[in-house]
Amino acid sequence: MIEIGKKAPDFTLKDHHNKDFRLSDLAGKKILLSFHPLAWTSVCAKQMKNLDEKYEEFLLLNIIPAGISVDSIPSKHAWARELELSKLRLLSDFWPHGEVARLYGIFRKIDGFSERANILIGENAEVIWVKLYDIPQLPDPEEILEFVRNGG
């Protein structure tokens, strides 16, 4: 798994609107990559809804949150509509399958999806916070907000 202090690998993925999300285009901002195993599951749905609900709080702290999983763009698009997400971008790590999760060292080969993890990248493109969660565990977005509010 990627470690704190390491340069975040750059990548480009399509979001649920089929628009490019390029990490390097967001230089000068903190980026929260919120990995979730699979769309259409209850914990993943709550994880993404929580991020969407806290989106403005993230922006106030110069953080751009994004959800990321191995699901296809059409699946992500339908899921975002089902969840009524209004701000959060859902990124498709579909093809090559799990490539970004592999870059960050959190792809579960046996399952074919990523770990549930939050990786926060600082303004200088270095990883500043990482946390893995048990697959059934719901991440609390307040952890990241508090970390940044406290100088992280």
C-alpha positions as YAML, in Angstrom:
chain: A
units: angstrom
residues:
- id: 1
  name: MET
  ca: [0.00, 0.00, 0.00]
- id: 2
  name: ILE
  ca: [1.21, 3.50, -0.77]
- id: 3
  name: GLU
  ca: [2.82, 5.22, 2.19]
- id: 4
  name: ILE
  ca: [2.52, 8.69, 3.65]
- id: 5
  name: GLY
  ca: [5.15, 11.00, 2.16]
- id: 6
  name: LYS
  ca: [5.28, 9.19, -1.19]
- id: 7
  name: LYS
  ca: [4.52, 10.98, -4.45]
- id: 8
  name: ALA
  ca: [0.99, 10.10, -5.54]
- id: 9
  name: PRO
  ca: [1.02, 8.29, -8.89]
- id: 10
  name: ASP
  ca: [-0.67, 10.42, -11.55]
- id: 11
  name: PHE
  ca: [-3.60, 8.94, -13.43]
- id: 12
  name: THR
  ca: [-6.52, 9.82, -15.64]
- id: 13
  name: LEU
  ca: [-9.88, 8.12, -15.22]
- id: 14
  name: LYS
  ca: [-13.34, 8.84, -16.58]
- id: 15
  name: ASP
  ca: [-16.00, 9.93, -14.12]
- id: 16
  name: HIS
  ca: [-19.65, 8.89, -14.15]
- id: 17
  name: HIS
  ca: [-20.34, 11.61, -16.75]
- id: 18
  name: ASN
  ca: [-17.58, 10.22, -19.01]
- id: 19
  name: LYS
  ca: [-15.37, 13.26, -18.31]
- id: 20
  name: ASP
  ca: [-11.66, 13.01, -17.61]
- id: 21
  name: PHE
  ca: [-10.42, 13.28, -14.04]
- id: 22
  name: ARG
  ca: [-6.65, 13.82, -14.16]
- id: 23
  name: LEU
  ca: [-4.92, 13.98, -10.82]
- id: 24
  name: SER
  ca: [-2.16, 16.29, -12.05]
- id: 25
  name: ASP
  ca: [-4.77, 18.82, -13.25]
- id: 26
  name: LEU
  ca: [-5.67, 19.41, -9.59]
- id: 27
  name: ALA
  ca: [-2.24, 20.56, -8.42]
- id: 28
  name: GLY
  ca: [-2.47, 22.97, -5.49]
- id: 29
  name: LYS
  ca: [-5.51, 21.20, -4.05]
- id: 30
  name: LYS
  ca: [-5.85, 18.29, -1.68]
- id: 31
  name: ILE
  ca: [-7.48, 15.27, -3.31]
- id: 32
  name: LEU
  ca: [-9.37, 12.62, -1.38]
- id: 33
  name: LEU
  ca: [-9.48, 9.32, -3.23]
- id: 34
  name: SER
  ca: [-12.22, 7.36, -1.50]
- id: 35
  name: PHE
  ca: [-11.91, 3.79, -2.78]
- id: 36
  name: HIS
  ca: [-14.92, 1.54, -2.40]
- id: 37
  name: PRO
  ca: [-15.16, -2.09, -3.50]
- id: 38
  name: LEU
  ca: [-18.29, -2.10, -5.67]
- id: 39
  name: ALA
  ca: [-21.20, 0.13, -6.61]
- id: 40
  name: TRP
  ca: [-24.73, -0.96, -5.78]
- id: 41
  name: THR
  ca: [-23.81, -2.20, -2.31]
- id: 42
  name: SER
  ca: [-25.14, -0.69, 0.90]
- id: 43
  name: VAL
  ca: [-21.91, 0.37, 2.66]
- id: 44
  name: CYS
  ca: [-20.44, 1.76, -0.56]
- id: 45
  name: ALA
  ca: [-23.65, 3.69, -1.19]
- id: 46
  name: LYS
  ca: [-23.53, 5.28, 2.27]
- id: 47
  name: GLN
  ca: [-19.80, 6.02, 1.85]
- id: 48
  name: MET
  ca: [-20.48, 7.98, -1.36]
- id: 49
  name: LYS
  ca: [-23.61, 9.71, -0.01]
- id: 50
  name: ASN
  ca: [-21.62, 10.87, 3.04]
- id: 51
  name: LEU
  ca: [-18.96, 12.40, 0.78]
- id: 52
  name: ASP
  ca: [-21.58, 14.12, -1.36]
- id: 53
  name: GLU
  ca: [-23.30, 15.53, 1.75]
- id: 54
  name: LYS
  ca: [-19.97, 16.86, 3.11]
- id: 55
  name: TYR
  ca: [-18.76, 18.10, -0.29]
- id: 56
  name: GLU
  ca: [-18.98, 21.82, 0.57]
- id: 57
  name: GLU
  ca: [-17.08, 21.26, 3.83]
- id: 58
  name: PHE
  ca: [-14.34, 19.52, 1.88]
- id: 59
  name: LEU
  ca: [-14.16, 22.40, -0.61]
- id: 60
  name: LEU
  ca: [-13.80, 24.94, 2.22]
- id: 61
  name: LEU
  ca: [-10.65, 23.06, 3.26]
- id: 62
  name: ASN
  ca: [-9.31, 22.95, -0.34]
- id: 63
  name: ILE
  ca: [-10.12, 19.23, -0.66]
- id: 64
  name: ILE
  ca: [-11.62, 17.68, -3.80]
- id: 65
  name: PRO
  ca: [-13.21, 14.32, -2.87]
- id: 66
  name: ALA
  ca: [-13.78, 11.60, -5.45]
- id: 67
  name: GLY
  ca: [-15.20, 8.10, -5.17]
- id: 68
  name: ILE
  ca: [-13.38, 5.38, -7.07]
- id: 69
  name: SER
  ca: [-14.11, 1.72, -7.82]
- id: 70
  name: VAL
  ca: [-13.70, -0.86, -10.58]
- id: 71
  name: ASP
  ca: [-17.27, -0.41, -11.84]
- id: 72
  name: SER
  ca: [-17.93, 0.67, -15.42]
- id: 73
  name: ILE
  ca: [-18.89, 4.22, -16.40]
- id: 74
  name: PRO
  ca: [-22.52, 3.31, -17.27]
- id: 75
  name: SER
  ca: [-22.91, 1.54, -13.93]
- id: 76
  name: LYS
  ca: [-21.41, 4.52, -12.07]
- id: 77
  name: HIS
  ca: [-23.70, 6.90, -13.96]
- id: 78
  name: ALA
  ca: [-26.84, 4.93, -13.08]
- id: 79
  name: TRP
  ca: [-25.70, 4.50, -9.48]
- id: 80
  name: ALA
  ca: [-25.00, 8.23, -9.02]
- id: 81
  name: ARG
  ca: [-28.49, 8.97, -10.33]
- id: 82
  name: GLU
  ca: [-30.01, 6.34, -8.01]
- id: 83
  name: LEU
  ca: [-28.14, 7.82, -5.01]
- id: 84
  name: GLU
  ca: [-29.07, 11.37, -6.07]
- id: 85
  name: LEU
  ca: [-25.44, 12.50, -5.87]
- id: 86
  name: SER
  ca: [-25.23, 16.14, -6.87]
- id: 87
  name: LYS
  ca: [-21.56, 17.06, -6.49]
- id: 88
  name: LEU
  ca: [-19.30, 14.05, -5.96]
- id: 89
  name: ARG
  ca: [-17.50, 12.62, -8.97]
- id: 90
  name: LEU
  ca: [-17.48, 8.84, -9.20]
- id: 91
  name: LEU
  ca: [-14.40, 7.54, -11.02]
- id: 92
  name: SER
  ca: [-14.33, 4.33, -13.02]
- id: 93
  name: ASP
  ca: [-11.21, 2.21, -12.52]
- id: 94
  name: PHE
  ca: [-12.75, -0.35, -14.87]
- id: 95
  name: TRP
  ca: [-10.18, -0.71, -17.64]
- id: 96
  name: PRO
  ca: [-7.43, -1.64, -17.38]
- id: 97
  name: HIS
  ca: [-9.20, -3.37, -14.52]
- id: 98
  name: GLY
  ca: [-8.22, -1.83, -11.18]
- id: 99
  name: GLU
  ca: [-5.15, -0.09, -12.60]
- id: 100
  name: VAL
  ca: [-5.30, 2.89, -10.22]
- id: 101
  name: ALA
  ca: [-6.03, 0.66, -7.22]
- id: 102
  name: ARG
  ca: [-2.94, -1.34, -8.22]
- id: 103
  name: LEU
  ca: [-0.85, 1.86, -8.52]
- id: 104
  name: TYR
  ca: [-1.82, 2.71, -4.94]
- id: 105
  name: GLY
  ca: [-1.24, -0.86, -3.72]
- id: 106
  name: ILE
  ca: [-4.81, -1.58, -2.64]
- id: 107
  name: PHE
  ca: [-6.16, -3.92, -5.35]
- id: 108
  name: ARG
  ca: [-7.50, -7.22, -4.00]
- id: 109
  name: LYS
  ca: [-6.54, -9.66, -6.75]
- id: 110
  name: ILE
  ca: [-8.54, -12.55, -5.32]
- id: 111
  name: ASP
  ca: [-11.73, -10.43, -5.25]
- id: 112
  name: GLY
  ca: [-11.16, -8.30, -8.35]
- id: 113
  name: PHE
  ca: [-11.79, -4.98, -6.58]
- id: 114
  name: SER
  ca: [-10.02, -2.48, -4.34]
- id: 115
  name: GLU
  ca: [-9.80, -2.35, -0.60]
- id: 116
  name: ARG
  ca: [-12.08, 0.12, 1.10]
- id: 117
  name: ALA
  ca: [-9.65, 2.98, 1.70]
- id: 118
  name: ASN
  ca: [-9.29, 6.73, 1.95]
- id: 119
  name: ILE
  ca: [-6.12, 8.25, 0.55]
- id: 120
  name: LEU
  ca: [-5.58, 11.98, 0.95]
- id: 121
  name: ILE
  ca: [-3.10, 13.66, -1.37]
- id: 122
  name: GLY
  ca: [-1.67, 17.03, -0.41]
- id: 123
  name: GLU
  ca: [-1.26, 20.16, -2.53]
- id: 124
  name: ASN
  ca: [2.27, 19.05, -3.43]
- id: 125
  name: ALA
  ca: [1.01, 15.68, -4.81]
- id: 126
  name: GLU
  ca: [2.37, 13.69, -1.85]
- id: 127
  name: VAL
  ca: [0.24, 11.28, 0.15]
- id: 128
  name: ILE
  ca: [-0.54, 12.87, 3.53]
- id: 129
  name: TRP
  ca: [-3.11, 10.47, 4.99]
- id: 130
  name: VAL
  ca: [-4.05, 6.83, 4.37]
- id: 131
  name: LYS
  ca: [-6.54, 4.57, 6.06]
- id: 132
  name: LEU
  ca: [-7.73, 1.08, 5.17]
- id: 133
  name: TYR
  ca: [-11.09, -0.12, 6.43]
- id: 134
  name: ASP
  ca: [-12.56, -3.57, 6.77]
- id: 135
  name: ILE
  ca: [-14.79, -4.18, 3.76]
- id: 136
  name: PRO
  ca: [-18.03, -3.97, 5.84]
- id: 137
  name: GLN
  ca: [-16.83, -0.86, 7.74]
- id: 138
  name: LEU
  ca: [-18.21, 2.57, 6.82]
- id: 139
  name: PRO
  ca: [-15.52, 5.29, 6.69]
- id: 140
  name: ASP
  ca: [-16.27, 8.47, 8.60]
- id: 141
  name: PRO
  ca: [-15.53, 11.58, 6.47]
- id: 142
  name: GLU
  ca: [-15.06, 13.56, 9.68]
- id: 143
  name: GLU
  ca: [-11.72, 11.77, 10.17]
- id: 144
  name: ILE
  ca: [-10.31, 13.51, 7.11]
- id: 145
  name: LEU
  ca: [-11.94, 16.84, 7.83]
- id: 146
  name: GLU
  ca: [-10.54, 16.83, 11.39]
- id: 147
  name: PHE
  ca: [-7.09, 15.81, 10.15]
- id: 148
  name: VAL
  ca: [-6.99, 18.78, 7.76]
- id: 149
  name: ARG
  ca: [-8.54, 21.21, 10.26]
- id: 150
  name: ASN
  ca: [-5.75, 20.24, 12.66]
- id: 151
  name: GLY
  ca: [-3.04, 21.18, 10.19]
- id: 152
  name: GLY
  ca: [-2.76, 18.01, 8.12]
...
